Amino acid sequence: MKLDYLVLFSLLFTACGVKQATAPVSPKELTFTVEAAPEWTSLFYRKSGWFGADGIFSIPLTGVDKVGNLGNRETLLLFSDTYIGEMECNVPKPGNVMVNNTVAIVKGNSASPDSIQFFYKKDKNGTPQTFFVPQNSGGKKQHFWLGDGFVNQERDNTLYLFAYHIEVTGRAFLTSKSWMCR
């Protein structure tokens, strides 16, 4: 058993290689500003279909994350728990459903209502369904909450997503595994 760990550690150390450390940036050198962007916020005020979610992550599909998203033609948005249905006077109408994850694509860099499109699966009756579903075993209620991701340009622009495998345990949730999906 110890030999297995020694071999695994040796392979991991060899595969990672040695990189020269860089000096950390002092917190005094970092400057951040935050300002409201109502034109972007308005893209998420919707009356039909996708109308709210949590756990949002954005991934530039060029594989390059730049200030202002410059140079990116498309950005993937990942959401976890999502509400889908109809809204009236900013109140969900009866019959809305919650699915555990959905996605959206934003085309370009302008906050136009035509630039964003939301996606979720539907069953044969047209009922909204979760977009990414784990292969469940043991009859337990399980789902994915989505995390961040990236596009690896050196691997044919392959998209990688991090997903948290959630198991419902009565009134609580248990994160049983973390997955990296491609």
N, CA, C and O of each residue as an XYZ file, in Angstrom:
728
protein
N       0.829     -1.196      0.000
C       0.000      0.000      0.000
C       0.870      1.256      0.000
O       0.595      2.193     -0.749
N       1.930      1.291      0.839
C       2.812      2.452      0.872
C       3.505      2.632     -0.464
O       3.735      3.761     -0.897
N       3.841      1.525     -1.123
C       4.502      1.600     -2.420
C       3.583      2.238     -3.447
O       4.039      3.014     -4.288
N       2.275      1.917     -3.389
C       1.311      2.516     -4.309
C       1.287      4.033     -4.164
O       1.304      4.761     -5.157
N       1.247      4.513     -2.896
C       1.228      5.954     -2.663
C       2.530      6.605     -3.118
O       2.509      7.708     -3.663
N       3.654      5.940     -2.904
C       4.952      6.468     -3.321
C       5.001      6.590     -4.848
O       5.458      7.605     -5.374
N       4.535      5.568     -5.554
C       4.526      5.596     -7.017
C       3.589      6.702     -7.501
O       3.939      7.458     -8.407
N       2.385      6.800     -6.894
C       1.429      7.829     -7.282
C       2.014      9.219     -7.047
O       1.901     10.088     -7.912
N       2.636      9.440     -5.892
C       3.238     10.739     -5.587
C       4.360     11.050     -6.566
O       4.477     12.185     -7.028
N       5.179     10.068     -6.888
C       6.284     10.270     -7.830
C       5.766     10.644     -9.211
O       6.299     11.552     -9.849
N       4.717      9.942     -9.686
C       4.141     10.253    -10.987
C       3.531     11.653    -10.996
O       3.693     12.402    -11.959
N       2.833     11.997     -9.920
C       2.221     13.304     -9.840
C       3.282     14.395     -9.840
O       3.134     15.395    -10.541
N       4.343     14.221     -9.070
C       5.416     15.209     -8.994
C       6.102     15.351    -10.343
O       6.407     16.462    -10.778
N       6.344     14.225    -11.005
C       7.011     14.249    -12.311
C       6.119     14.908    -13.356
O       6.605     15.685    -14.178
N       4.816     14.608    -13.339
C       3.892     15.154    -14.331
C       3.712     16.658    -14.155
O       3.528     17.377    -15.137
N       3.761     17.136    -12.929
C       3.539     18.554    -12.681
C       4.751     19.402    -13.033
O       4.608     20.563    -13.415
N       5.930     18.836    -12.907
C       7.141     19.587    -13.223
C       7.432     20.626    -12.156
O       6.727     20.712    -11.150
N       8.455     21.401    -12.377
C       8.870     22.430    -11.438
C       8.764     23.769    -12.141
O       9.303     23.946    -13.234
N       8.076     24.706    -11.522
C       7.946     26.042    -12.084
C       8.529     27.040    -11.104
O       8.452     26.863     -9.888
N       9.113     28.087    -11.654
C       9.675     29.120    -10.815
C       8.545     29.947    -10.230
O       7.637     30.368    -10.948
N       8.602     30.181     -8.922
C       7.573     30.957     -8.251
C       7.717     32.434     -8.595
O       8.823     32.939     -8.786
N       6.585     33.109     -8.670
C       6.603     34.547     -8.888
C       6.207     35.221     -7.589
O       5.499     34.641     -6.766
N       6.661     36.431     -7.415
C       6.348     37.168     -6.197
C       4.865     37.500     -6.163
O       4.306     37.933     -7.171
N       4.221     37.304     -5.020
C       2.790     37.626     -4.933
C       2.563     39.132     -5.042
O       3.424     39.931     -4.672
N       1.408     39.498     -5.548
C       1.042     40.902     -5.659
C       0.546     41.376     -4.301
O      -0.261     40.704     -3.660
N       1.018     42.506     -3.875
C       0.593     43.083     -2.609
C      -0.840     43.564     -2.721
O      -1.217     44.138     -3.743
N      -1.661     43.340     -1.679
C      -3.045     43.835     -1.720
C      -3.114     45.348     -1.926
O      -4.110     45.854     -2.442
N      -2.070     46.074     -1.530
C      -2.060     47.521     -1.718
C      -1.965     47.891     -3.196
O      -2.356     48.993     -3.580
N      -1.448     46.981     -4.035
C      -1.295     47.249     -5.458
C      -2.565     46.968     -6.248
O      -2.677     47.382     -7.402
N      -3.518     46.275     -5.650
C      -4.756     45.930     -6.341
C      -5.810     47.009     -6.145
O      -5.993     47.508     -5.035
N      -6.493     47.365     -7.203
C      -7.563     48.347     -7.136
C      -8.776     47.778     -7.856
O      -8.672     47.287     -8.980
N      -9.922     47.849     -7.198
C     -11.154     47.340     -7.782
C     -12.204     48.444     -7.766
O     -12.245     49.265     -6.850
N     -13.029     48.453     -8.764
C     -14.195     49.328     -8.773
C     -15.402     48.503     -9.200
O     -15.294     47.551     -9.972
N     -16.538     48.894     -8.679
C     -17.788     48.209     -9.009
C     -18.815     49.277     -9.341
O     -18.922     50.290     -8.650
N     -19.555     49.044    -10.388
C     -20.622     49.973    -10.737
C     -21.788     49.189    -11.310
O     -21.612     48.118    -11.889
N     -22.966     49.733    -11.140
C     -24.176     49.095    -11.656
C     -24.150     49.075    -13.177
O     -23.617     49.983    -13.815
N     -24.732     48.029    -13.747
C     -24.857     47.907    -15.202
C     -26.311     47.542    -15.507
O     -26.611     46.399    -15.852
N     -27.221     48.532    -15.375
C     -28.652     48.233    -15.543
C     -29.001     47.666    -16.913
O     -29.961     46.907    -17.036
N     -28.236     48.022    -17.945
C     -28.529     47.490    -19.278
C     -28.282     45.981    -19.322
O     -28.976     45.270    -20.049
N     -27.310     45.481    -18.560
C     -27.064     44.035    -18.491
C     -28.062     43.364    -17.557
O     -28.568     42.282    -17.854
N     -28.343     44.007    -16.435
C     -29.312     43.456    -15.486
C     -30.666     43.261    -16.149
O     -31.360     42.282    -15.873
N     -31.044     44.187    -17.020
C     -32.368     44.105    -17.658
C     -32.524     42.860    -18.537
O     -33.649     42.436    -18.802
N     -31.410     42.267    -18.996
C     -31.506     41.043    -19.800
C     -32.102     39.875    -19.014
O     -32.606     38.916    -19.598
N     -32.039     39.965    -17.678
C     -32.503     38.865    -16.840
C     -33.914     39.089    -16.301
O     -34.460     38.209    -15.635
N     -34.513     40.243    -16.575
C     -35.915     40.477    -16.223
C     -36.761     39.929    -17.360
O     -36.852     40.521    -18.435
N     -37.377     38.782    -17.095
C     -38.104     38.092    -18.158
C     -39.500     37.731    -17.670
O     -39.720     37.536    -16.475
N     -40.429     37.645    -18.595
C     -41.823     37.355    -18.252
C     -42.261     35.951    -18.650
O     -43.331     35.494    -18.248
N     -41.429     35.262    -19.444
C     -41.820     33.942    -19.930
C     -40.588     33.070    -20.109
O     -39.536     33.542    -20.540
N     -40.729     31.783    -19.772
C     -39.591     30.858    -19.887
C     -38.673     30.999    -18.684
O     -39.137     31.037    -17.544
N     -37.377     31.076    -18.935
C     -36.373     31.242    -17.873
C     -36.622     32.598    -17.210
O     -36.627     33.622    -17.893
N     -36.830     32.619    -15.870
C     -37.045     33.924    -15.239
C     -36.263     34.119    -13.951
O     -36.492     35.101    -13.245
N     -35.344     33.213    -13.621
C     -34.506     33.441    -12.443
C     -33.680     32.224    -12.091
O     -34.108     31.084    -12.271
N     -32.473     32.490    -11.580
C     -31.586     31.385    -11.210
C     -30.529     31.881    -10.235
O     -30.347     33.084    -10.045
N     -29.839     30.930     -9.623
C     -28.704     31.272     -8.772
C     -27.449     30.596     -9.318
O     -27.508     29.886    -10.322
N     -26.338     30.812     -8.671
C     -25.096     30.142     -9.035
C     -24.580     30.481    -10.412
O     -24.232     29.567    -11.159
N     -24.513     31.743    -10.789
C     -24.129     32.114    -12.150
C     -22.609     32.151    -12.323
O     -21.885     32.691    -11.486
N     -22.151     31.569    -13.421
C     -20.753     31.609    -13.828
C     -20.703     31.940    -15.313
O     -21.580     31.524    -16.070
N     -19.686     32.684    -15.735
C     -19.548     33.021    -17.153
C     -18.226     32.492    -17.683
O     -17.199     32.560    -17.009
N     -18.267     31.963    -18.905
C     -17.086     31.380    -19.535
C     -16.974     31.931    -20.955
O     -17.844     31.670    -21.786
N     -15.913     32.691    -21.246
C     -15.722     33.151    -22.616
C     -15.370     31.961    -23.507
O     -14.422     31.233    -23.214
N     -16.111     31.757    -24.577
C     -15.913     30.567    -25.405
C     -14.682     30.649    -26.304
O     -14.360     29.687    -27.000
N     -13.990     31.793    -26.294
C     -12.704     31.882    -26.997
C     -11.585     31.275    -26.161
O     -10.506     30.980    -26.674
N     -11.851     31.091    -24.857
C     -10.827     30.586    -23.954
C      -9.976     31.692    -23.353
O      -9.037     31.414    -22.608
N     -10.293     32.948    -23.668
C      -9.520     34.077    -23.156
C     -10.459     35.002    -22.397
O     -11.436     35.502    -22.955
N     -10.161     35.227    -21.129
C     -10.974     36.088    -20.284
C     -10.308     37.457    -20.234
O      -9.238     37.607    -19.645
N     -10.933     38.453    -20.846
C     -10.350     39.797    -20.910
C     -11.286     40.808    -20.265
O     -12.496     40.598    -20.181
N     -10.699     41.905    -19.812
C     -11.490     42.999    -19.267
C     -12.454     43.483    -20.343
O     -12.061     43.713    -21.487
N     -13.707     43.633    -19.967
C     -14.716     44.076    -20.925
C     -15.126     43.003    -21.907
O     -15.903     43.266    -22.825
N     -14.611     41.789    -21.727
C     -14.936     40.653    -22.598
C     -14.535     40.911    -24.051
O     -15.107     40.326    -24.972
N     -13.561     41.779    -24.248
C     -13.146     42.167    -25.593
C     -12.621     40.971    -26.375
O     -11.844     40.168    -25.859
N     -13.054     40.865    -27.621
C     -12.601     39.794    -28.500
C     -13.411     38.518    -28.405
O     -13.200     37.598    -29.195
N     -14.325     38.441    -27.466
C     -15.147     37.239    -27.316
C     -16.457     37.409    -28.071
O     -17.213     38.350    -27.832
N     -16.708     36.484    -28.981
C     -17.944     36.528    -29.754
C     -19.109     35.900    -28.997
O     -20.262     36.299    -29.163
N     -18.790     34.905    -28.158
C     -19.837     34.227    -27.392
C     -19.340     33.934    -25.982
O     -18.178     33.593    -25.764
N     -20.260     34.079    -25.036
C     -19.973     33.768    -23.642
C     -21.043     32.804    -23.150
O     -22.237     33.037    -23.341
N     -20.608     31.721    -22.515
C     -21.527     30.744    -21.934
C     -21.812     31.139    -20.490
O     -20.888     31.414    -19.724
N     -23.075     31.168    -20.121
C     -23.479     31.410    -18.736
C     -24.013     30.099    -18.167
O     -24.831     29.427    -18.797
N     -23.549     29.743    -16.982
C     -24.016     28.544    -16.281
C     -24.837     28.971    -15.081
O     -24.451     29.887    -14.354
N     -25.967     28.313    -14.870
C     -26.824     28.604    -13.728
C     -27.104     27.309    -12.975
O     -27.132     26.229    -13.565
N     -27.308     27.428    -11.682
C     -27.764     26.267    -10.910
C     -29.283     26.359    -10.804
O     -29.947     26.549    -11.823
N     -29.856     26.231     -9.609
C     -31.317     26.171     -9.488
C     -31.974     27.301    -10.282
O     -31.654     28.475    -10.094
N     -32.889     26.931    -11.166
C     -33.494     27.853    -12.124
C     -35.016     27.724    -12.116
O     -35.560     26.621    -12.065
N     -35.690     28.872    -12.168
C     -37.147     28.874    -12.285
C     -37.545     29.130    -13.732
O     -36.989     29.997    -14.407
N     -38.525     28.352    -14.192
C     -39.019     28.443    -15.561
C     -40.548     28.464    -15.503
O     -41.168     27.660    -14.807
N     -41.129     29.383    -16.232
C     -42.587     29.486    -16.258
C     -43.011     30.839    -16.772
O     -42.332     31.450    -17.596
N     -44.139     31.299    -16.277
C     -44.701     32.577    -16.702
C     -44.753     33.526    -15.509
O     -44.999     33.116    -14.374
N     -44.512     34.824    -15.800
C     -44.575     35.871    -14.774
C     -45.697     36.845    -15.125
O     -45.963     37.107    -16.298
N     -46.347     37.373    -14.097
C     -47.363     38.404    -14.293
C     -47.205     39.419    -13.166
O     -47.282     39.059    -11.991
N     -46.987     40.677    -13.515
C     -46.743     41.738    -12.525
C     -45.578     41.368    -11.601
O     -45.641     41.591    -10.392
N     -44.531     40.811    -12.174
C     -43.322     40.389    -11.444
C     -43.575     39.310    -10.396
O     -42.817     39.190     -9.434
N     -44.623     38.535    -10.575
C     -44.944     37.429     -9.670
C     -45.071     36.160    -10.515
O     -45.763     36.163    -11.533
N     -44.403     35.067    -10.097
C     -44.543     33.812    -10.862
C     -45.982     33.309    -10.839
O     -46.625     33.272     -9.790
N     -46.475     32.922    -12.013
C     -47.812     32.352    -12.097
C     -47.755     30.889    -11.652
O     -46.697     30.265    -11.738
N     -48.867     30.333    -11.182
C     -48.884     28.909    -10.825
C     -48.448     28.051    -12.008
O     -48.715     28.376    -13.164
N     -47.780     26.963    -11.696
C     -47.336     26.044    -12.742
C     -45.873     26.205    -13.115
O     -45.357     25.453    -13.942
N     -45.183     27.202    -12.499
C     -43.754     27.323    -12.798
C     -43.020     26.137    -12.190
O     -43.504     25.514    -11.245
N     -41.848     25.830    -12.736
C     -41.059     24.711    -12.231
C     -39.640     25.175    -11.924
O     -39.152     26.160    -12.478
N     -38.995     24.439    -11.029
C     -37.590     24.683    -10.753
C     -36.803     23.475    -11.241
O     -37.115     22.335    -10.897
N     -35.771     23.740    -12.051
C     -34.843     22.692    -12.475
C     -33.488     23.018    -11.859
O     -33.257     24.148    -11.428
N     -32.600     22.043    -11.815
C     -31.365     22.208    -11.063
C     -30.228     22.895    -11.796
O     -29.267     23.324    -11.158
N     -30.303     23.015    -13.120
C     -29.290     23.784    -13.838
C     -29.756     24.074    -15.254
O     -30.498     23.300    -15.859
N     -29.300     25.215    -15.767
C     -29.605     25.658    -17.122
C     -28.389     26.415    -17.645
O     -27.434     26.649    -16.905
N     -28.425     26.794    -18.912
C     -27.332     27.569    -19.500
C     -27.915     28.671    -20.383
O     -29.093     28.647    -20.739
N     -27.061     29.634    -20.728
C     -27.424     30.673    -21.692
C     -26.186     31.000    -22.500
O     -25.061     30.785    -22.050
N     -26.403     31.518    -23.691
C     -25.321     32.003    -24.552
C     -25.556     33.493    -24.779
O     -26.654     33.913    -25.147
N     -24.508     34.283    -24.555
C     -24.554     35.704    -24.871
C     -23.678     35.908    -26.096
O     -22.497     35.560    -26.083
N     -24.241     36.464    -27.139
C     -23.492     36.736    -28.372
C     -23.058     38.194    -28.370
O     -23.866     39.101    -28.172
N     -21.765     38.397    -28.594
C     -21.227     39.752    -28.650
C     -21.020     40.356    -27.278
O     -21.005     39.658    -26.264
N     -20.860     41.680    -27.268
C     -20.554     42.394    -26.031
C     -21.522     43.525    -25.734
O     -21.228     44.407    -24.927
N     -22.677     43.500    -26.387
C     -23.665     44.541    -26.100
C     -24.858     43.916    -25.388
O     -25.208     42.758    -25.615
N     -25.465     44.709    -24.528
C     -26.582     44.243    -23.710
C     -27.902     44.395    -24.448
O     -28.790     45.120    -24.000
N     -28.026     43.727    -25.552
C     -29.255     43.754    -26.342
C     -30.098     42.529    -25.973
O     -29.549     41.442    -25.795
N     -31.415     42.684    -25.856
C     -32.258     41.518    -25.553
C     -32.096     40.385    -26.574
O     -32.312     39.218    -26.246
N     -31.719     40.725    -27.796
C     -31.516     39.702    -28.828
C     -30.179     38.974    -28.681
O     -29.941     37.982    -29.371
N     -29.304     39.453    -27.791
C     -27.968     38.867    -27.679
C     -27.911     37.670    -26.731
O     -26.895     36.977    -26.686
N     -28.967     37.414    -25.979
C     -28.930     36.322    -24.999
C     -30.021     35.294    -25.308
O     -31.152     35.643    -25.647
N     -29.648     34.023    -25.182
C     -30.607     32.941    -25.393
C     -30.412     31.909    -24.279
O     -29.288     31.480    -24.017
N     -31.504     31.514    -23.629
C     -31.482     30.581    -22.510
C     -31.832     29.177    -22.999
O     -32.638     29.011    -23.915
N     -31.212     28.163    -22.374
C     -31.432     26.779    -22.782
C     -31.693     25.889    -21.564
O     -31.040     26.021    -20.529
N     -32.643     24.999    -21.711
C     -32.918     23.933    -20.747
C     -33.566     22.811    -21.531
O     -34.113     23.030    -22.612
N     -33.504     21.636    -20.998
C     -34.113     20.494    -21.681
C     -35.611     20.465    -21.417
O     -36.104     21.083    -20.474
N     -36.325     19.735    -22.267
C     -37.756     19.498    -22.076
C     -38.026     18.017    -22.271
O     -37.385     17.358    -23.089
N     -38.982     17.504    -21.509
C     -39.369     16.108    -21.722
C     -40.332     16.028    -22.901
O     -40.611     17.037    -23.549
N     -40.837     14.836    -23.177
C     -41.703     14.646    -24.354
C     -43.003     15.438    -24.264
O     -43.655     15.672    -25.282
N     -43.388     15.856    -23.051
C     -44.601     16.655    -22.881
C     -44.324     18.162    -22.877
O     -45.243     18.964    -22.717
N     -43.049     18.544    -23.054
C     -42.682     19.954    -23.062
C     -42.391     20.534    -21.694
O     -42.187     21.741    -21.564
N     -42.367     19.688    -20.664
C     -42.071     20.158    -19.316
C     -40.571     20.416    -19.181
O     -39.765     19.559    -19.544
N     -40.180     21.601    -18.657
C     -38.756     21.898    -18.493
C     -38.042     20.872    -17.624
O     -38.583     20.383    -16.632
N     -36.816     20.562    -18.021
C     -35.987     19.583    -17.316
C     -34.592     20.168    -17.100
O     -34.182     21.101    -17.790
N     -33.876     19.606    -16.138
C     -32.501     19.982    -15.858
C     -31.618     19.704    -17.074
O     -31.792     18.690    -17.749
N     -30.664     20.611    -17.357
C     -29.811     20.488    -18.534
C     -28.765     19.383    -18.364
O     -28.645     18.518    -19.231
N     -28.006     19.398    -17.260
C     -26.996     18.367    -16.983
C     -27.495     17.481    -15.853
O     -27.844     17.976    -14.782
N     -27.530     16.168    -16.088
C     -28.070     15.219    -15.112
C     -27.021     14.139    -14.842
O     -26.506     13.538    -15.785
N     -26.693     13.879    -13.562
C     -25.745     12.802    -13.277
C     -26.376     11.434    -13.507
O     -27.598     11.289    -13.464
N     -25.550     10.454    -13.746
C     -26.023      9.074    -13.853
C     -26.252      8.575    -12.429
O     -25.321      8.132    -11.757
N     -27.505      8.652    -11.980
C     -27.828      8.314    -10.598
C     -27.848      6.813    -10.371
O     -28.174      6.023    -11.258
N     -27.492      6.458     -9.167
C     -27.554      5.047     -8.775
C     -28.169      4.955     -7.386
O     -28.085      5.900     -6.600
N     -28.768      3.850     -7.092
C     -29.333      3.628     -5.770
C     -30.668      4.310     -5.529
O     -31.149      4.313     -4.397
N     -31.282      4.886     -6.552
C     -32.601      5.483     -6.400
C     -32.639      6.769     -5.597
O     -33.726      7.248     -5.272
N     -31.487      7.347     -5.266
C     -31.460      8.582     -4.486
C     -31.647      9.774     -5.421
O     -31.218      9.744     -6.574
N     -32.301     10.835     -4.903
C     -32.465     12.054     -5.696
C     -31.134     12.797     -5.713
O     -30.628     13.228     -4.677
N     -30.581     12.934     -6.913
C     -29.287     13.574     -7.079
C     -29.348     14.525     -8.263
O     -30.138     14.338     -9.189
N     -28.496     15.554     -8.220
C     -28.416     16.495     -9.335
C     -27.072     17.199     -9.315
O     -26.281     17.028     -8.387
N     -26.821     17.991    -10.346
C     -25.618     18.810    -10.416
C     -25.959     20.264    -10.131
O     -26.938     20.804    -10.644
N     -25.127     20.886     -9.299
C     -25.071     22.337     -9.244
C     -23.798     22.685     -9.994
O     -22.743     22.103     -9.741
N     -23.893     23.627    -10.907
C     -22.762     23.938    -11.770
C     -21.819     24.928    -11.109
O     -22.235     25.833    -10.387
N     -20.528     24.726    -11.380
C     -19.499     25.648    -10.920
C     -18.925     26.367    -12.126
O     -19.599     26.535    -13.143
N     -17.702     26.779    -12.005
C     -17.044     27.518    -13.083
C     -16.572     26.552    -14.159
O     -16.833     25.352    -14.078
N     -15.891     27.061    -15.143
C     -15.361     26.243    -16.218
C     -14.372     27.037    -17.041
O     -14.073     28.190    -16.732
N     -13.867     26.414    -18.088
C     -12.913     27.088    -18.962
C     -12.869     26.382    -20.305
O     -13.304     25.238    -20.437
N     -12.338     27.080    -21.297
C     -12.101     26.518    -22.616
C     -10.596     26.340    -22.750
O      -9.840     27.301    -22.605
N     -10.160     25.120    -23.026
C      -8.733     24.831    -23.172
C      -8.361     24.952    -24.650
O      -8.684     24.077    -25.453
N      -7.690     26.029    -24.997
C      -7.315     26.275    -26.386
C      -6.331     25.230    -26.899
O      -6.320     24.915    -28.088
N      -5.507     24.695    -26.005
C      -4.507     23.714    -26.427
C      -5.095     22.322    -26.611
O      -4.397     21.416    -27.068
N      -6.331     22.141    -26.274
C      -7.039     20.865    -26.451
C      -8.219     21.052    -27.389
O      -9.339     20.645    -27.080
N      -7.967     21.668    -28.533
C      -9.008     21.842    -29.555
C     -10.196     22.669    -29.053
O     -11.334     22.432    -29.456
N      -9.932     23.622    -28.189
C     -10.973     24.481    -27.612
C     -12.050     23.685    -26.881
O     -13.234     24.016    -26.952
N     -11.632     22.637    -26.182
C     -12.559     21.806    -25.413
C     -13.069     22.590    -24.214
O     -12.293     23.241    -23.514
N     -14.374     22.526    -23.980
C     -15.006     23.172    -22.846
C     -14.996     22.214    -21.658
O     -15.410     21.061    -21.787
N     -14.528     22.681    -20.509
C     -14.529     21.907    -19.274
C     -15.405     22.630    -18.255
O     -15.278     23.841    -18.074
N     -16.288     21.895    -17.594
C     -17.169     22.450    -16.572
C     -16.946     21.728    -15.260
O     -16.727     20.516    -15.234
N     -17.004     22.475    -14.176
C     -16.954     21.880    -12.841
C     -18.382     21.767    -12.338
O     -19.147     22.729    -12.406
N     -18.738     20.610    -11.842
C     -20.098     20.382    -11.368
C     -20.040     19.699    -10.005
O     -19.232     18.798     -9.775
N     -20.904     20.144     -9.118
C     -20.979     19.559     -7.773
C     -22.138     18.573     -7.757
O     -23.287     18.940     -8.005
N     -21.822     17.323     -7.462
C     -22.817     16.256     -7.439
C     -23.528     16.335     -6.090
O     -22.935     16.062     -5.046
N     -24.796     16.707     -6.125
C     -25.576     16.951     -4.918
C     -26.539     15.791     -4.694
O     -27.204     15.329     -5.621
N     -26.601     15.339     -3.471
C     -27.555     14.305     -3.078
C     -28.529     14.927     -2.087
O     -28.114     15.528     -1.096
N     -29.820     14.785     -2.353
C     -30.839     15.320     -1.452
C     -31.024     14.319     -0.315
O     -31.327     13.148     -0.543
N     -30.837     14.802      0.910
C     -30.950     13.926      2.085
C     -32.048     14.468      2.995
O     -31.767     15.003      4.067
N     -33.274     14.330      2.571
C     -34.388     14.881      3.347
C     -34.487     16.371      3.094
O     -34.754     16.800      1.971
N     -34.270     17.169      4.145
C     -34.366     18.623      4.022
C     -33.004     19.272      3.795
O     -32.910     20.498      3.730
N     -31.952     18.473      3.674
C     -30.607     19.016      3.510
C     -29.997     18.488      2.217
O     -30.582     17.655      1.525
N     -28.821     18.989      1.915
C     -28.086     18.569      0.725
C     -26.715     18.080      1.138
O     -26.113     18.593      2.081
N     -26.238     17.099      0.433
C     -24.914     16.551      0.670
C     -24.154     16.604     -0.650
O     -24.616     16.077     -1.662
N     -22.980     17.247     -0.632
C     -22.135     17.232     -1.821
C     -21.345     15.946     -1.777
O     -20.445     15.788     -0.952
N     -21.680     15.024     -2.667
C     -21.037     13.718     -2.612
C     -19.773     13.658     -3.455
O     -18.863     12.893     -3.136
N     -19.694     14.450     -4.529
C     -18.527     14.412     -5.418
C     -18.458     15.730     -6.175
O     -19.450     16.448     -6.304
N     -17.280     16.028     -6.664
C     -17.126     17.118     -7.616
C     -16.714     16.494     -8.930
O     -15.880     15.589     -8.951
N     -17.274     16.953    -10.009
C     -17.013     16.403    -11.331
C     -16.382     17.467    -12.222
O     -16.630     18.660    -12.051
N     -15.582     17.033    -13.152
C     -15.128     17.915    -14.217
C     -15.639     17.282    -15.501
O     -15.233     16.181    -15.873
N     -16.532     17.992    -16.171
C     -17.171     17.461    -17.381
C     -16.586     18.140    -18.597
O     -16.237     19.319    -18.549
N     -16.476     17.404    -19.685
C     -16.062     18.034    -20.938
C     -16.953     17.552    -22.050
O     -16.780     17.959    -23.199
